[in-house]
Amino acid sequence: MPARVSEAIVLQTYPLRESDLIVSFFTRDAGKLRGVARRARRPKSSFGSGLERLSQVKMAYYSRENRELVNLNSCDLVQSQFSVLSDYAAAISLDYLAEISEQVLPASEPNEKFFRLLVAVLEHIRAGASGAVWRGVTYFTVWVVKLAGLLPEMNVCLSCGTDLDDDAERAFFRRGMHGLMCGDCKRTLVGRDAWELSRESRALVACMLRTPVHQIAPDWSRETASDLRHFLVQQIESHIERRLITAAVLEAA
């Protein structure tokens, strides 16, 4: 069977037997796939460094009927993320992008918007501008939640319908709640943790949904929109029904 060649981004690899790898990769035209790379762990592997995390590659593979795993023939490296690995926060951000993509993307469903999102955010992080890591991961998380259909109304209390854009209102969230609540509803949560989502962070969501990542305001640090990332990560975790390993590590970087 002739090999198919797809533009792809490597998400995760797992050891298989003595010298093989199972590779999870996200293709532009066929969605997320998993395949076996024979002898990929040998020193003179034909795959070279192409199977490193979040490498952009041209992946050659073929599949057989009724087989869950495809067979990987080769991959040609298009863009490595090696240049950012000397920065600890940037390196952890790669793990974060890969973990969320692996958990959120369904198998074998093409998603051109998600593919372009990953490519744009990786390019932005590689550019190394001030605050690029935190701007990039926040932008990525906003759009992941949006594309997955998990982004709730940011200006309405989920419990009572109060307009959160009112100057007198504050917005709060808690784990397991798909949306925001006003101060009055928050006070009914006896014994439950709740966090505030600032008005600035809520406005930032609307900005990011209409603006390319490289045009977002340049003044960023780890503290910028940290409450927004906390809120969005909880939305993702509720959807996938597990905690993200890399989220806490990234915020501590």
TORMI-242004 format. One record per atom (N, C-alpha, C): residue number from 1; atom name; x, y, z. Coordinates in steps of 0.001 Angstrom, whole numbers, plus 500000, padded with zeros to 6 digits. Layout:
<atoms>
 lovo gudren      x      y      z
  NUM     CA      X      Y      Z
...
</atoms>
This chain:
<atoms>
 lovo gudren      x      y      z
    1      N 500850 498802 500000
    1     CA 500000 500000 500000
    1      C 500881 501243 500000
    2      N 500659 502183 499075
    2     CA 501508 503384 499013
    2      C 501363 504242 500264
    3      N 502456 504887 500625
    3     CA 502444 505734 501818
    3      C 501706 507029 501535
    4      N 501080 507540 502578
    4     CA 500448 508846 502523
    4      C 501394 509832 503195
    5      N 501515 511022 502666
    5     CA 502388 512041 503246
    5      C 501527 513195 503714
    6      N 501669 513545 504998
    6     CA 500867 514613 505583
    6      C 501755 515583 506339
    7      N 501393 516855 506286
    7     CA 501997 517839 507184
    7      C 501491 517548 508578
    8      N 502389 517456 509555
    8     CA 501984 516984 510882
    8      C 502810 517644 511976
    9      N 502271 517575 513188
    9     CA 502969 518015 514396
    9      C 502984 516841 515368
   10      N 504170 516480 515837
   10     CA 504316 515358 516764
   10      C 503846 515800 518154
   11      N 502952 515013 518752
   11     CA 502422 515360 520068
   11      C 503119 514597 521196
   12      N 503161 513276 521090
   12     CA 503746 512456 522148
   12      C 504385 511233 521524
   13      N 505367 510662 522217
   13     CA 505921 509371 521835
   13      C 505995 508475 523057
   14      N 505849 507162 522819
   14     CA 505868 506182 523896
   14      C 506737 505007 523469
   15      N 507600 504480 524358
   15     CA 508444 503340 523987
   15      C 507604 502102 523675
   16      N 508054 501345 522700
   16     CA 507411 500088 522332
   16      C 508505 499076 522050
   17      N 508511 498005 522813
   17     CA 509540 496988 522701
   17      C 510930 497600 522847
   18      N 511929 496981 522255
   18     CA 513302 497411 522504
   18      C 513689 498661 521733
   19      N 513203 498800 520505
   19     CA 513724 499890 519670
   19      C 512646 500700 518952
   20      N 511369 500385 519186
   20     CA 510298 501067 518463
   20      C 509661 502161 519311
   21      N 508879 502999 518654
   21     CA 508111 504040 519330
   21      C 506682 504034 518819
   22      N 505748 504286 519731
   22     CA 504396 504656 519331
   22      C 504351 506178 519296
   23      N 503888 506727 518214
   23     CA 503899 508178 518009
   23      C 502471 508675 517843
   24      N 502097 509660 518660
   24     CA 500838 510371 518460
   24      C 501158 511652 517708
   25      N 500520 511849 516549
   25     CA 500815 513023 515740
   25      C 499527 513591 515156
   26      N 499532 514890 514973
   26     CA 498349 515623 514522
   26      C 498597 516112 513115
   27      N 497836 515594 512156
   27     CA 498020 515957 510759
   27      C 497025 517035 510349
   28      N 497427 517822 509384
   28     CA 496554 518871 508889
   28      C 495332 518290 508170
   29      N 495518 517166 507455
   29     CA 494446 516658 506605
   29      C 493682 515468 507160
   30      N 494223 514797 508184
   30     CA 493553 513594 508696
   30      C 493335 513620 510205
   31      N 493688 514713 510877
   31     CA 493475 514809 512316
   31      C 494544 514075 513110
   32      N 494210 513715 514338
   32     CA 495171 513067 515233
   32      C 495227 511569 514953
   33      N 496437 511075 514754
   33     CA 496662 509663 514474
   33      C 497716 509120 515424
   34      N 497751 507801 515544
   34     CA 498804 507128 516305
   34      C 499425 506064 515407
   35      N 500742 505968 515465
   35     CA 501414 505006 514608
   35      C 502656 504432 515247
   36      N 503190 503397 514624
   36     CA 504397 502731 515100
   36      C 505573 503129 514216
   37      N 506621 503636 514852
   37     CA 507863 503970 514151
   37      C 508877 502881 514472
   38      N 509099 501997 513533
   38     CA 510007 500869 513740
   38      C 511457 501348 513822
   39      N 512165 500823 514813
   39     CA 513595 501083 515014
   39      C 513905 502566 515234
   40      N 512887 503337 515668
   40     CA 513084 504786 515854
   40      C 514000 505112 517018
   41      N 514197 504169 517948
   41     CA 515040 504443 519118
   41      C 516489 504020 518905
   42      N 516799 503513 517746
   42     CA 518178 503140 517456
   42      C 518999 504372 517113
   43      N 520309 504346 517394
   43     CA 521147 505536 517175
   43      C 521116 506057 515746
   44      N 521030 505182 514769
   44     CA 521053 505606 513367
   44      C 519669 505503 512737
   45      N 518657 505835 513509
   45     CA 517281 505768 513007
   45      C 517082 506722 511837
   46      N 516291 506292 510875
   46     CA 515987 507146 509723
   46      C 515073 508307 510093
   47      N 514458 508231 511289
   47     CA 513572 509312 511726
   47      C 514354 510499 512291
   48      N 515600 510263 512684
   48     CA 516424 511337 513214
   48      C 515759 512046 514382
   49      N 515788 513391 514363
   49     CA 515165 514182 515437
   49      C 513743 514595 515094
   50      N 513191 514017 514031
   50     CA 511868 514420 513571
   50      C 510737 514051 514494
   51      N 510987 513143 515432
   51     CA 509929 512704 516331
   51      C 509999 513394 517688
   52      N 510788 514451 517797
   52     CA 510819 515213 519043
   52      C 509490 515934 519241
   53      N 509166 516190 520497
   53     CA 507895 516816 520863
   53      C 507646 518122 520102
   54      N 506481 518194 519466
   54     CA 505991 519357 518729
   54      C 506844 519731 517514
   55      N 507632 518796 517033
   55     CA 508310 519024 515757
   55      C 507266 519084 514647
   56      N 507459 520022 513720
   56     CA 506620 520080 512525
   56      C 507330 519287 511431
   57      N 506610 518329 510860
   57     CA 507241 517380 509953
   57      C 506348 517111 508749
   58      N 506940 516472 507739
   58     CA 506202 515810 506674
   58      C 506252 514323 506997
   59      N 505125 513768 507428
   59     CA 505087 512391 507897
   59      C 504593 511469 506789
   60      N 505372 510417 506504
   60     CA 504965 509403 505533
   60      C 504507 508168 506300
   61      N 503314 507718 506013
   61     CA 502748 506582 506757
   61      C 501730 505853 505886
   62      N 501395 504644 506291
   62     CA 500316 503915 505628
   62      C 499517 503160 506680
   63      N 498281 502929 506385
   63     CA 497392 502239 507318
   63      C 496803 501007 506663
   64      N 496437 500057 507505
   64     CA 495780 498844 507046
   64      C 494377 498795 507618
   65      N 493494 498194 506900
   65     CA 492097 498121 507315
   65      C 491978 497425 508669
   66      N 491137 497986 509525
   66     CA 490859 497433 510857
   66      C 492061 497487 511798
   67      N 493057 498325 511493
   67     CA 494202 498531 512380
   67      C 494110 499919 512999
   68      N 494195 499980 514330
   68     CA 494127 501277 515017
   68      C 495387 502093 514787
   69      N 496552 501440 514744
   69     CA 497825 502127 514576
   69      C 498253 502088 513119
   70      N 498721 503235 512622
   70     CA 499297 503261 511288
   70      C 500771 502892 511394
   71      N 501395 502636 510275
   71     CA 502826 502350 510226
   71      C 503546 503563 509650
   72      N 504533 504056 510387
   72     CA 505281 505232 509958
   72      C 506487 504803 509134
   73      N 506597 505359 507945
   73     CA 507738 505042 507080
   73      C 508919 505971 507349
   74      N 508619 507276 507416
   74     CA 509681 508264 507586
   74      C 509057 509606 507915
   75      N 509891 510553 508312
   75     CA 509409 511926 508475
   75      C 510541 512890 508142
   76      N 510195 513938 507463
   76     CA 511153 514987 507131
   76      C 510878 516194 508012
   77      N 511887 516622 508742
   77     CA 511725 517733 509676
   77      C 511536 519044 508936
   78      N 510461 519746 509279
   78     CA 510174 521061 508700
   78      C 510593 522160 509666
   79      N 510231 522007 510949
   79     CA 510557 523024 511949
   79      C 510722 522358 513311
   80      N 511895 522495 513888
   80     CA 512169 521985 515231
   80      C 511864 523067 516263
   81      N 511570 522636 517497
   81     CA 511390 523579 518608
   81      C 512635 523612 519504
   82      N 513746 523085 518999
   82     CA 514955 522955 519795
   82      C 515454 524295 520309
   83      N 515240 525340 519546
   83     CA 515810 526649 519910
   83      C 515243 527222 521200
   84      N 514075 526762 521655
   84     CA 513482 527342 522865
   84      C 513800 526538 524121
   85      N 514469 525394 523977
   85     CA 514633 524487 525110
   85      C 515569 525023 526183
   86      N 516374 526014 525860
   86     CA 517262 526594 526876
   86      C 516508 527465 527867
   87      N 515287 527861 527535
   87     CA 514438 528644 528435
   87      C 513459 527695 529121
   88      N 513541 527615 530451
   88     CA 512758 526618 531179
   88      C 511255 526804 530963
   89      N 510768 528026 531105
   89     CA 509331 528267 530946
   89      C 508877 527918 529530
   90      N 509691 528254 528524
   90     CA 509335 527928 527145
   90      C 509305 526423 526934
   91      N 510265 525712 527530
   91     CA 510299 524253 527392
   91      C 509062 523616 528023
   92      N 508658 524108 529198
   92     CA 507461 523582 529851
   92      C 506215 523933 529054
   93      N 506237 525088 528407
   93     CA 505075 525471 527600
   93      C 504858 524484 526453
   94      N 505933 523909 525914
   94     CA 505785 522898 524872
   94      C 505065 521669 525410
   95      N 505436 521255 526626
   95     CA 504743 520129 527254
   95      C 503261 520439 527440
   96      N 502977 521667 527835
   96     CA 501600 522112 528058
   96      C 500787 522067 526764
   97      N 501343 522621 525687
   97     CA 500649 522601 524400
   97      C 500412 521165 523935
   98      N 501418 520320 524112
   98     CA 501306 518944 523650
   98      C 500277 518169 524464
   99      N 500284 518350 525788
   99     CA 499343 517607 526624
   99      C 497903 518002 526318
  100      N 497631 519296 526221
  100     CA 496267 519736 525925
  100      C 495821 519227 524559
  101      N 496688 519326 523557
  101     CA 496334 518844 522223
  101      C 496036 517353 522250
  102      N 496871 516604 522942
  102     CA 496679 515153 523028
  102      C 495360 514806 523704
  103      N 494987 515556 524733
  103     CA 493791 515236 525491
  103      C 492505 515733 524837
  104      N 492566 516858 524159
  104     CA 491349 517485 523645
  104      C 490988 517004 522237
  105      N 491984 516764 521413
  105     CA 491711 516419 520020
  105      C 491159 514995 519901
  106      N 490046 514814 519215
  106     CA 489547 513468 518949
  106      C 490386 512802 517865
  107      N 490322 511493 517794
  107     CA 491100 510758 516801
  107      C 490499 510911 515408
  108      N 491371 511066 514432
  108     CA 491011 510980 513011
  108      C 489960 511994 512574
  109      N 489955 513171 513215
  109     CA 489042 514232 512808
  109      C 489860 515462 512409
  110      N 489917 515786 511122
  110     CA 490682 516959 510684
  110      C 490173 518232 511365
  111      N 491113 519103 511724
  111     CA 490756 520359 512375
  111      C 491774 521413 511933
  112      N 491498 522018 510799
  112     CA 492411 522981 510207
  112      C 492674 524165 511134
  113      N 491641 524641 511824
  113     CA 491817 525790 512717
  113      C 492753 525453 513868
  114      N 492610 524274 514438
  114     CA 493482 523874 515546
  114      C 494917 523726 515049
  115      N 495087 523171 513864
  115     CA 496433 523010 513315
  115      C 497098 524379 513125
  116      N 496378 525318 512532
  116     CA 496943 526655 512324
  116      C 497209 527358 513647
  117      N 496361 527098 514645
  117     CA 496587 527674 515975
  117      C 497912 527191 516554
  118      N 498139 525887 516514
  118     CA 499391 525330 517049
  118      C 500602 525916 516335
  119      N 500548 525968 515016
  119     CA 501673 526488 514245
  119      C 501941 527952 514606
  120      N 500888 528767 514718
  120     CA 501053 530193 515025
  120      C 501630 530407 516419
  121      N 501145 529642 517397
  121     CA 501626 529814 518776
  121      C 503069 529340 518894
  122      N 503407 528231 518257
  122     CA 504794 527756 518294
  122      C 505733 528774 517653
  123      N 505328 529360 516544
  123     CA 506142 530386 515889
  123      C 506318 531593 516806
  124      N 505255 531960 517507
  124     CA 505322 533113 518405
  124      C 506279 532850 519570
  125      N 506217 531657 520128
  125     CA 507113 531324 521238
  125      C 508566 531278 520762
  126      N 508789 530710 519574
  126     CA 510158 530664 519040
  126      C 510726 532048 518795
  127      N 509866 533010 518462
  127     CA 510345 534365 518186
  127      C 511009 534987 519402
  128      N 510620 534540 520604
  128     CA 511319 534927 521813
  128      C 511110 536354 522275
  129      N 510046 537006 521831
  129     CA 509771 538369 522284
  129      C 509446 538368 523778
  130      N 509547 539523 524402
  130     CA 509256 539632 525827
  130      C 507831 539167 526120
  131      N 507714 538225 527055
  131     CA 506398 537716 527435
  131      C 505784 536756 526442
  132      N 506549 536303 525435
  132     CA 505982 535470 524371
  132      C 505402 534167 524901
  133      N 506068 533565 525879
  133     CA 505583 532281 526413
  133      C 504208 532448 527027
  134      N 504048 533426 527895
  134     CA 502787 533594 528616
  134      C 501686 534122 527706
  135      N 502042 534987 526786
  135     CA 501065 535442 525799
  135      C 500618 534275 524921
  136      N 501596 533454 524504
  136     CA 501300 532331 523622
  136      C 500427 531270 524272
  137      N 500759 530874 525505
  137     CA 499974 529804 526135
  137      C 498571 530291 526505
  138      N 498443 531579 526875
  138     CA 497114 532116 527181
  138      C 496258 532155 525921
  139      N 496835 532664 524839
  139     CA 496136 532710 523549
  139      C 495722 531310 523120
  140      N 496635 530361 523219
  140     CA 496354 528975 522841
  140      C 495201 528406 523662
  141      N 495214 528632 524968
  141     CA 494193 528051 525839
  141      C 492824 528653 525576
  142      N 492779 529972 525342
  142     CA 491513 530604 524989
  142      C 490921 529946 523752
  143      N 491752 529785 522724
  143     CA 491246 529253 521459
  143      C 490924 527767 521534
  144      N 491669 526999 522323
  144     CA 491333 525579 522506
  144      C 489945 525437 523117
  145      N 489683 526223 524162
  145     CA 488375 526161 524822
  145      C 487279 526610 523849
  146      N 487571 527630 523058
  146     CA 486610 528101 522063
  146      C 486334 527027 521004
  147      N 487371 526452 520426
  147     CA 487211 525475 519352
  147      C 486565 524183 519836
  148      N 486767 523866 521113
  148     CA 486165 522659 521681
  148      C 484712 522873 522100
  149      N 484211 524113 521939
  149     CA 482833 524414 522325
  149      C 482633 524498 523823
  150      N 483703 524838 524553
  150     CA 483654 524859 526015
  150      C 483648 526266 526596
  151      N 483733 527288 525735
  151     CA 483826 528663 526242
  151      C 482440 529173 526620
  152      N 482210 529451 527899
  152     CA 480892 529933 528321
  152      C 480739 531429 528078
  153      N 479548 531939 528335
  153     CA 479326 533392 528298
  153      C 480199 534046 529366
  154      N 480936 535080 528961
  154     CA 481871 535725 529874
  154      C 481274 536940 530562
  155      N 480031 537296 530243
  155     CA 479440 538502 530830
  155      C 478092 538249 531489
  156      N 477774 536974 531763
  156     CA 476493 536628 532376
  156      C 476712 535615 533487
  157      N 476063 535839 534624
  157     CA 476109 534878 535720
  157      C 475349 533624 535317
  158      N 476010 532478 535396
  158     CA 475396 531222 535001
  158      C 474213 530856 535890
  159      N 474251 531284 537142
  159     CA 473211 530884 538092
  159      C 471953 531745 538014
  160      N 472139 533081 537952
  160     CA 470968 533955 538043
  160      C 470787 534872 536836
  161      N 471749 534878 535909
  161     CA 471620 535697 534705
  161      C 472024 537143 534867
  162      N 472605 537512 536000
  162     CA 473046 538900 536211
  162      C 474092 539305 535175
  163      N 473992 540551 534703
  163     CA 474941 541091 533737
  163      C 476260 541401 534459
  164      N 477309 540651 534126
  164     CA 478604 540831 534787
  164      C 479388 542007 534230
  165      N 478882 542639 533165
  165     CA 479528 543831 532630
  165      C 479153 545083 533417
  166      N 478188 544951 534301
  166     CA 477811 546072 535162
  166      C 479006 546452 536035
  167      N 479283 547733 536145
  167     CA 480460 548201 536885
  167      C 480466 547744 538338
  168      N 479308 547467 538904
  168     CA 479233 547076 540312
  168      C 479426 545574 540515
  169      N 479470 544812 539425
  169     CA 479523 543356 539532
  169      C 480948 542819 539400
  170      N 481212 541752 540145
  170     CA 482456 541001 540012
  170      C 482100 539590 539550
  171      N 483053 538903 538926
  171     CA 482800 537563 538386
  171      C 483674 536545 539102
  172      N 483089 535372 539368
  172     CA 483789 534317 540088
  172      C 483578 532981 539377
  173      N 484472 532039 539653
  173     CA 484325 530694 539095
  173      C 484781 529672 540127
  174      N 484339 528462 539936
  174     CA 484775 527366 540791
  174      C 484886 526101 539951
  175      N 485605 525123 540462
  175     CA 485819 523878 539731
  175      C 484486 523162 539503
  176      N 484324 522663 538281
  176     CA 483129 521901 537944
  176      C 481961 522741 537476
  177      N 482125 524064 537466
  177     CA 481040 524950 537034
  177      C 481369 525487 535644
  178      N 480492 525248 534691
  178     CA 480744 525657 533314
  178      C 480247 527088 533099
  179      N 480976 528027 533677
  179     CA 480608 529417 533530
  179      C 481029 530238 534731
  180      N 480540 531465 534778
  180     CA 480880 532417 535827
  180      C 479658 532722 536680
  181      N 479901 533266 537849
  181     CA 478800 533641 538740
  181      C 479091 535001 539350
  182      N 478016 535661 539759
  182     CA 478136 536982 540381
  182      C 478490 536837 541857
  183      N 478728 537968 542519
  183     CA 479091 537948 543929
  183      C 478001 537375 544813
  184      N 476735 537678 544515
  184     CA 475636 537161 545334
  184      C 475562 535642 545257
  185      N 475705 535080 544070
  185     CA 475658 533626 543917
  185      C 476885 532970 544536
  186      N 478016 533659 544466
  186     CA 479229 533117 545064
  186      C 479088 532967 546569
  187      N 478363 533882 547201
  187     CA 478203 533823 548656
  187      C 477346 532641 549106
  188      N 476631 532020 548188
  188     CA 475828 530846 548557
  188      C 476652 529572 548578
  189      N 477904 529634 548123
  189     CA 478749 528437 548032
  189      C 479475 528209 549347
  190      N 478746 527850 550360
  190     CA 479329 527637 551691
  190      C 480302 526460 551626
  191      N 481533 526713 552083
  191     CA 482513 525638 552143
  191      C 483107 525242 550807
  192      N 482850 526010 549730
  192     CA 483398 525676 548417
  192      C 484359 526760 547964
  193      N 485486 526343 547364
  193     CA 486466 527300 546863
  193      C 485932 528005 545621
  194      N 486200 529289 545538
  194     CA 485850 530060 544352
  194      C 486945 531096 544135
  195      N 487187 531418 542871
  195     CA 488228 532372 542507
  195      C 487617 533482 541668
  196      N 488216 534657 541750
  196     CA 487702 535778 540959
  196      C 488379 535826 539595
  197      N 487593 536150 538568
  197     CA 488118 536394 537231
  197      C 487961 537882 536956
  198      N 489074 538560 536791
  198     CA 489056 540019 536690
  198      C 488358 540496 535418
  199      N 487885 541726 535476
  199     CA 487247 542346 534320
  199      C 488239 542442 533152
  200      N 489519 542718 533456
  200     CA 490537 542830 532420
  200      C 490754 541493 531703
  201      N 490752 540410 532465
  201     CA 490943 539097 531853
  201      C 489751 538701 530999
  202      N 488554 539064 531434
  202     CA 487368 538754 530621
  202      C 487390 539538 529311
  203      N 487843 540783 529372
  203     CA 487949 541584 528153
  203      C 489023 541026 527219
  204      N 490058 540434 527810
  204     CA 491150 539876 527023
  204      C 490674 538709 526159
  205      N 489703 537949 526633
  205     CA 489170 536839 525848
  205      C 488612 537352 524530
  206      N 487785 538382 524595
  206     CA 487203 538953 523376
  206      C 488288 539481 522452
  207      N 489324 540085 523022
  207     CA 490433 540606 522217
  207      C 491165 539475 521502
  208      N 491446 538387 522213
  208     CA 492200 537283 521623
  208      C 491408 536542 520549
  209      N 490096 536564 520657
  209     CA 489281 535875 519659
  209      C 489185 536632 518337
  210      N 489651 537888 518325
  210     CA 489591 538656 517082
  210      C 490949 539178 516631
  211      N 492021 538844 517379
  211     CA 493337 539403 517092
  211      C 494385 538299 516990
  212      N 495246 538298 515965
  212     CA 496344 537320 515890
  212      C 497270 537447 517093
  213      N 497896 536333 517471
  213     CA 498689 536310 518691
  213      C 499825 537325 518664
  214      N 500446 537561 517501
  214     CA 501586 538477 517447
  214      C 501170 539943 517541
  215      N 499839 540197 517488
  215     CA 499365 541582 517613
  215      C 498810 541890 519004
  216      N 498846 540910 519912
  216     CA 498384 541144 521283
  216      C 499378 542045 522004
  217      N 498876 542880 522886
  217     CA 499709 543847 523612
  217      C 500970 543200 524174
  218      N 502124 543880 524075
  218     CA 503415 543256 524386
  218      C 503753 543112 525862
  219      N 503119 543842 526743
  219     CA 503521 543840 528153
  219      C 502923 542641 528888
  220      N 503690 541535 528916
  220     CA 503200 540298 529532
  220      C 504240 539720 530475
  221      N 503739 539102 531554
  221     CA 504577 538324 532459
  221      C 503752 537123 532904
  222      N 504313 536309 533757
  222     CA 503580 535137 534242
  222      C 502305 535553 534968
  223      N 502307 536692 535632
  223     CA 501139 537131 536398
  223      C 500020 537640 535492
  224      N 500347 538052 534282
  224     CA 499326 538584 533384
  224      C 498308 537504 533039
  225      N 497042 537770 533319
  225     CA 495938 536858 532982
  225      C 496100 535467 533599
  226      N 496817 535356 534714
  226     CA 496946 534040 535360
  226      C 495592 533531 535839
  227      N 494705 534456 536244
  227     CA 493366 534034 536655
  227      C 492578 533476 535475
  228      N 492795 534032 534293
  228     CA 492120 533542 533094
  228      C 492603 532139 532742
  229      N 493916 531912 532797
  229     CA 494436 530567 532521
  229      C 493882 529558 533520
  230      N 493795 529951 534784
  230     CA 493229 529070 535815
  230      C 491791 528691 535465
  231      N 491015 529661 535079
  231     CA 489621 529428 534708
  231      C 489521 528506 533491
  232      N 490308 528784 532456
  232     CA 490234 527999 531228
  232      C 490725 526566 531438
  233      N 491780 526408 532224
  233     CA 492278 525058 532515
  233      C 491212 524241 533228
  234      N 490474 524868 534139
  234     CA 489395 524143 534823
  234      C 488297 523722 533843
  235      N 488015 524553 532847
  235     CA 487023 524169 531833
  235      C 487503 522949 531049
  236      N 488790 522928 530700
  236     CA 489346 521784 529974
  236      C 489340 520535 530850
  237      N 489757 520679 532101
  237     CA 489830 519523 532993
  237      C 488452 518915 533247
  238      N 487428 519755 533339
  238     CA 486070 519233 533511
  238      C 485645 518443 532276
  239      N 486083 518902 531112
  239     CA 485715 518234 529856
  239      C 486415 516889 529701
  240      N 487708 516827 530008
  240     CA 488467 515590 529805
  240      C 488414 514685 531034
  241      N 487852 515203 532141
  241     CA 487659 514430 533375
  241      C 488977 513930 533964
  242      N 489957 514798 533944
  242     CA 491242 514518 534584
  242      C 492015 515826 534723
  243      N 492977 515838 535617
  243     CA 493805 517026 535805
  243      C 494927 517055 534766
  244      N 495240 518252 534293
  244     CA 496374 518440 533405
  244      C 497654 518441 534233
  245      N 498584 517608 533894
  245     CA 499826 517498 534654
  245      C 500678 518749 534497
  246      N 500705 519301 533297
  246     CA 501648 520388 533001
  246      C 501168 521764 533433
  247      N 499866 521924 533709
  247     CA 499345 523262 534002
  247      C 499985 523855 535257
  248      N 500017 523086 536343
  248     CA 500600 523584 537596
  248      C 502096 523785 537455
  249      N 502773 522896 536717
  249     CA 504210 523024 536515
  249      C 504526 524310 535748
  250      N 503734 524596 534740
  250     CA 503938 525816 533949
  250      C 503768 527057 534802
  251      N 502720 527121 535614
  251     CA 502471 528312 536432
  251      C 503566 528507 537487
  252      N 504268 527445 537844
  252     CA 505354 527549 538825
  252      C 506711 527816 538173
  253      N 506743 527858 536840
  253     CA 508018 528008 536117
  253      C 508636 529383 536351
</atoms>
